[in-house]
């Protein structure tokens, strides 16, 4: 996993890229949606030119991300760092 954050004054954005160990099927998509729903920051999941809000299971599954793919998690808001950390953890441990 690699991560970067915007360190400009007042910045509240953070992002990280994760290489998936497994396909984004129903179980990890559900875990990701539940985790995303716990944060007040605006969260986006990017894959292969598509950007979605990961709070919906069908949207996450609709990305079609497969094992070995790189997915980017991006968040902006007061808890952006924690949101990205939690979602990258879910993605990195998908089975």
SVG drawing of the C-alpha trace seen along z (x, -y; Angstrom):
<svg xmlns="http://www.w3.org/2000/svg" viewBox="-26 -27 30 42">
<polyline fill="none" stroke="black" stroke-width="0.4" points="0.0,0.0 1.2,-3.5 -0.2,-6.6 0.1,-10.3 -1.6,-13.3 -2.0,-17.0 0.1,-18.9 -0.9,-22.4 -2.2,-24.7 -5.8,-23.8 -5.7,-20.7 -8.0,-17.9 -7.5,-15.5 -5.8,-12.2 -5.5,-9.3 -3.9,-5.9 -3.6,-3.2 -4.1,0.5 -3.3,3.6 -6.2,6.0 -5.4,9.5 -8.9,10.7 -11.8,9.6 -14.2,7.0 -17.1,9.4 -20.1,9.0 -18.3,9.6 -15.5,7.1 -17.8,4.7 -20.2,4.8 -17.3,4.4 -16.1,1.4 -19.5,-0.2 -20.0,0.2 -16.6,-1.2 -17.2,-4.2 -20.5,-5.0 -18.8,-5.6 -17.0,-8.8 -18.2,-12.3 -15.6,-13.0 -16.4,-12.7 -14.9,-9.4 -14.2,-8.3 -13.0,-5.0 -11.3,-5.1 -10.6,-2.2 -10.0,-2.0 -11.3,-5.4 -14.4,-5.0 -15.0,-7.0 -17.7,-6.0 -18.9,-6.8 -18.1,-3.5 -21.0,-3.7 -23.1,-1.5 -22.3,2.2 -23.6,2.4 -21.5,-0.6 -18.4,1.0 -19.1,4.3 -19.9,2.5 -16.3,1.3 -15.3,4.8 -12.0,4.6 -10.2,8.0 -7.3,9.5 -4.1,7.7 -5.9,4.5 -4.9,1.2 -7.7,-0.8 -7.3,-4.4 -9.1,-5.6 -9.5,-9.3 -11.2,-11.3 -11.7,-15.0 -13.0,-16.2 -12.3,-16.3 -11.6,-12.6 -10.1,-12.0 -6.9,-10.4 -8.8,-7.9 -11.3,-7.2 -8.6,-6.3 -6.7,-4.2 -9.8,-2.2 -10.9,-1.6 -7.4,-0.7 -7.2,1.8 -10.5,3.4 -9.2,3.5 -5.8,4.8 -7.3,7.7 -10.1,8.6 -10.6,12.4"/>
</svg>
